[in-house]
Amino acid sequence: KKNLKTIEEIRNFSSLKIQVGGGIRNLKEIEFWKSKGIDRVILGTVAVSNPSLVKEACRLFDGILIALDSRANKVATAGWKTTSNKNTLDLAKSFEDCGVDAIIFTDIDRDGLMKGLNSNDTKKLSDHVNIPVIGSGGINGPDNLENIKRTIPNLEGVIAGKALYTGALTIEDALKILKD
């Protein structure tokens, strides 16, 4: 909740959908964010440590996402400090019937390095689960985005950070590519 004031300002200023994640570990925190008008709440570590909480959250609230941050196909937790023994695909499949809105899949060995999205693992995940997948980690520009759109057509979306910050990808280019 350390960014609460900023998030509230964004919510008050914008009608866009907002998602919040990071350190959310119980139903009370989820309820808090939903009461602030947050559309989607992202759960990461608890998907590994307390999957029943994720399932209960999906029963009680709309807009629950899980973040599967992967290192060598194992889910990392606690801000990527720990790598669990949970296989990314197996964990994703375990949430298929509980109402998770989407999975944010990040290859943490690529995140921020602008080496391109891990298209192989992202495609494998999106092809093998019935939950929409959002790819993250390594987006490096328009060509990468066009390739992702072509090779993973069932992907719900992507998260681009550093490519936007550095100017390697503009929002205008991204919207044009994704709309075509």
Legacy VTK file of the C-alpha trace (Angstrom):
# vtk DataFile Version 3.0
C-alpha trace
ASCII
DATASET POLYDATA
POINTS 180 float
0.000 0.000 0.000
3.039 2.248 -0.136
1.901 3.554 -3.536
-1.693 4.077 -2.435
-1.760 7.845 -2.985
-0.351 7.531 -6.516
-2.741 4.703 -7.385
-5.695 6.696 -6.045
-4.624 9.698 -8.152
-4.434 7.508 -11.262
-7.849 6.006 -10.497
-9.370 9.459 -9.994
-7.768 10.833 -13.158
-8.371 7.941 -15.541
-11.253 5.765 -16.654
-8.795 3.153 -17.953
-8.730 -0.266 -16.320
-6.143 -0.511 -13.559
-4.460 -3.588 -12.172
-2.426 -3.743 -8.972
-0.059 -6.404 -7.738
2.914 -6.970 -5.494
2.797 -8.308 -1.964
-0.950 -8.940 -1.884
-1.288 -11.999 0.316
-4.789 -12.090 1.851
-8.474 -11.491 1.153
-8.562 -8.310 3.222
-5.916 -6.703 0.966
-7.796 -7.804 -2.153
-11.015 -6.335 -0.769
-9.158 -3.103 0.051
-7.926 -2.682 -3.539
-11.280 -3.596 -5.032
-12.917 -0.981 -2.775
-10.535 1.604 -4.287
-11.909 0.871 -7.759
-9.077 -1.357 -8.919
-10.275 -3.557 -11.782
-7.761 -6.375 -11.500
-5.735 -7.628 -8.546
-2.627 -9.681 -9.299
-1.642 -12.511 -6.962
1.815 -14.041 -7.288
3.485 -15.649 -4.303
0.181 -16.839 -2.827
-0.515 -18.797 -6.023
2.357 -21.028 -4.863
2.119 -20.750 -1.083
-1.659 -20.653 -0.667
-3.540 -21.708 -3.813
-6.775 -22.082 -1.846
-6.665 -18.323 -1.127
-6.515 -17.633 -4.878
-9.486 -19.916 -5.445
-11.452 -18.232 -2.654
-10.546 -14.800 -4.041
-11.907 -15.856 -7.443
-15.131 -16.965 -5.773
-15.532 -13.627 -3.982
-14.205 -11.113 -6.517
-14.031 -10.466 -10.248
-10.728 -9.487 -11.806
-8.296 -11.860 -10.083
-5.097 -12.550 -12.020
-2.153 -14.735 -11.123
1.429 -13.792 -11.870
3.584 -16.751 -12.804
7.111 -15.411 -12.761
9.228 -18.211 -14.151
12.891 -19.091 -13.934
13.760 -22.220 -15.955
10.068 -23.266 -15.918
9.841 -23.059 -12.117
7.729 -20.380 -10.428
9.698 -17.745 -8.524
8.198 -16.066 -5.469
8.835 -13.292 -2.955
9.878 -10.696 -5.500
11.881 -13.303 -7.466
14.140 -13.970 -4.475
13.071 -17.607 -4.194
12.479 -20.220 -6.863
9.902 -22.831 -5.904
9.803 -26.434 -7.060
6.451 -25.738 -8.789
6.425 -26.254 -12.543
4.935 -23.183 -14.241
2.612 -25.087 -16.581
1.405 -27.493 -13.875
0.633 -24.630 -11.497
-1.219 -22.736 -14.223
-3.334 -25.792 -15.039
-4.262 -26.167 -11.364
-6.135 -22.837 -11.558
-8.093 -23.560 -14.746
-11.477 -24.148 -13.138
-11.586 -21.518 -10.409
-12.262 -18.319 -12.350
-8.827 -16.706 -12.666
-9.259 -13.888 -15.224
-5.759 -14.172 -16.684
-2.203 -15.326 -16.089
0.658 -12.866 -16.361
3.592 -15.003 -17.459
7.054 -13.493 -17.060
10.331 -15.136 -17.964
12.366 -13.392 -15.291
15.661 -14.248 -16.975
14.593 -11.894 -19.797
12.710 -9.189 -17.914
14.249 -5.768 -18.436
16.955 -7.086 -20.768
15.131 -6.364 -24.041
16.095 -9.756 -25.508
12.574 -10.336 -26.796
9.692 -12.186 -25.209
10.241 -15.869 -24.462
7.829 -16.794 -27.235
8.342 -20.552 -26.925
7.335 -20.846 -23.261
4.658 -18.156 -23.563
3.083 -19.964 -26.527
3.313 -23.321 -24.774
1.492 -21.914 -21.757
-1.173 -20.109 -23.777
-1.791 -23.229 -25.894
-2.135 -25.561 -22.907
-4.345 -23.686 -20.446
-7.858 -22.347 -20.849
-6.992 -19.167 -18.918
-6.039 -16.097 -21.006
-2.286 -15.404 -20.901
-0.511 -12.041 -20.860
3.149 -12.257 -21.879
5.828 -10.290 -20.086
9.575 -9.999 -19.961
11.950 -8.829 -22.651
9.722 -7.016 -25.167
12.217 -5.043 -27.241
10.393 -3.187 -29.992
7.882 -3.205 -32.831
9.392 -6.196 -34.661
9.195 -8.305 -31.511
5.599 -7.232 -30.955
4.647 -8.057 -34.557
6.299 -11.471 -34.229
4.430 -12.164 -30.974
1.117 -11.223 -32.572
1.809 -13.524 -35.511
3.174 -16.534 -33.584
0.969 -16.410 -30.460
-2.409 -15.218 -31.790
-4.322 -16.407 -28.711
-2.278 -14.235 -26.323
-4.508 -11.807 -24.416
-1.844 -9.134 -24.243
1.703 -8.184 -23.385
3.396 -6.041 -20.799
6.149 -3.797 -22.094
8.210 -1.751 -19.695
11.790 -0.983 -20.586
11.052 -0.880 -24.335
8.599 1.961 -23.644
10.917 3.743 -21.213
13.827 3.688 -23.657
11.739 4.627 -26.684
12.454 1.336 -28.483
8.661 0.927 -28.604
6.115 3.723 -28.578
2.547 3.389 -27.374
1.393 4.574 -30.808
3.374 1.823 -32.569
2.172 -0.804 -30.094
-1.490 0.184 -30.539
-1.146 0.198 -34.332
0.425 -3.273 -34.341
-2.099 -4.712 -31.932
-5.130 -3.206 -33.703
-4.163 -4.408 -37.202
LINES 1 181
180 0 1 2 3 4 5 6 7 8 9 10 11 12 13 14 15 16 17 18 19 20 21 22 23 24 25 26 27 28 29 30 31 32 33 34 35 36 37 38 39 40 41 42 43 44 45 46 47 48 49 50 51 52 53 54 55 56 57 58 59 60 61 62 63 64 65 66 67 68 69 70 71 72 73 74 75 76 77 78 79 80 81 82 83 84 85 86 87 88 89 90 91 92 93 94 95 96 97 98 99 100 101 102 103 104 105 106 107 108 109 110 111 112 113 114 115 116 117 118 119 120 121 122 123 124 125 126 127 128 129 130 131 132 133 134 135 136 137 138 139 140 141 142 143 144 145 146 147 148 149 150 151 152 153 154 155 156 157 158 159 160 161 162 163 164 165 166 167 168 169 170 171 172 173 174 175 176 177 178 179
